[in-house]
Amino acid sequence: MNFEIWRNQILHEPKNISPLKFGMSQDEIIEIFGKPLILKYHDIELHFGTQACQALHLIYCDDEIDLCITAKPYK
């Protein structure tokens, strides 16, 4: 399933999280949506682009410090 389709579905009908189910493993979720676009190390998140451009584009933290560093726009 395409994540964007699922995202739009859950925004309109939040009680229906299908095809996800609570208790699923990370492997099962990756099988449905593909590899994650965010990695998290402690309180720092590393955000990557879409499938077409998987480059790091955002470093983010909102826990102890407010941190948001974005890549320069592509030319």
C-alpha distance (Angstrom), angle and dihedral (degrees) to the residues before:
residue distance angle dihedral
M1 . . .
N2 3.78 . .
F3 3.81 111.3 .
E4 3.83 92.7 -139.7
I5 3.81 91.1 56.5
W6 3.81 90.6 48.7
R7 3.82 91.5 46.7
N8 3.80 91.7 53.3
Q9 3.81 90.4 46.1
I10 3.81 94.0 52.3
L11 3.81 92.5 45.4
H12 3.81 89.4 57.2
E13 3.81 96.9 37.8
P14 3.84 109.1 23.1
K15 3.82 95.6 177.5
N16 3.83 91.8 61.3
I17 3.81 108.0 72.3
S18 3.83 93.3 162.0
P19 3.03 129.1 176.2
L20 3.82 85.4 31.2
K21 3.77 121.0 74.5
F22 3.80 127.8 -170.6
G23 3.77 109.6 -103.6
M24 3.82 95.1 36.3
S25 3.79 116.8 139.3
Q26 3.79 123.3 -117.1
D27 3.81 88.9 -111.3
E28 3.81 91.1 56.2
I29 3.82 91.3 50.5
I30 3.82 92.5 46.9
E31 3.82 87.6 51.4
I32 3.83 88.9 57.8
F33 3.84 101.5 39.9
G34 3.80 104.6 18.6
K35 3.80 127.2 -122.1
P36 3.81 116.2 -18.7
L37 3.80 120.4 -100.8
I38 3.82 93.0 -148.7
L39 3.78 127.0 62.5
K40 3.79 119.7 -168.8
Y41 3.78 125.9 -156.2
H42 3.81 110.5 -176.5
D43 3.83 102.0 -54.1
I44 3.83 98.4 -19.4
E45 3.82 119.5 95.0
L46 3.81 122.3 -158.6
H47 3.82 111.8 -157.7
F48 3.78 123.1 -159.5
G49 3.79 132.9 -165.2
T50 3.78 128.2 -104.3
Q51 3.80 125.7 -69.7
A52 3.82 89.9 -81.9
C53 3.81 94.0 52.6
Q54 3.78 112.4 26.4
A55 3.81 95.8 173.9
L56 3.80 122.3 131.4
H57 3.81 107.8 -97.4
L58 3.83 107.0 161.1
I59 3.81 137.9 35.5
Y60 3.80 111.2 -166.5
C61 3.79 141.0 177.1
D62 3.81 130.5 165.5
D63 3.79 101.3 169.5
E64 3.80 117.8 83.6
I65 3.80 93.3 -8.0
D66 3.77 133.8 24.6
L67 3.77 105.9 -119.9
C68 3.78 128.1 166.2
I69 3.80 119.0 159.5
T70 3.79 118.6 171.8
A71 3.77 131.1 -168.8
K72 3.76 119.3 -109.2
P73 3.82 111.7 -94.5
Y74 3.79 113.7 -88.5
K75 3.82 115.9 -108.5
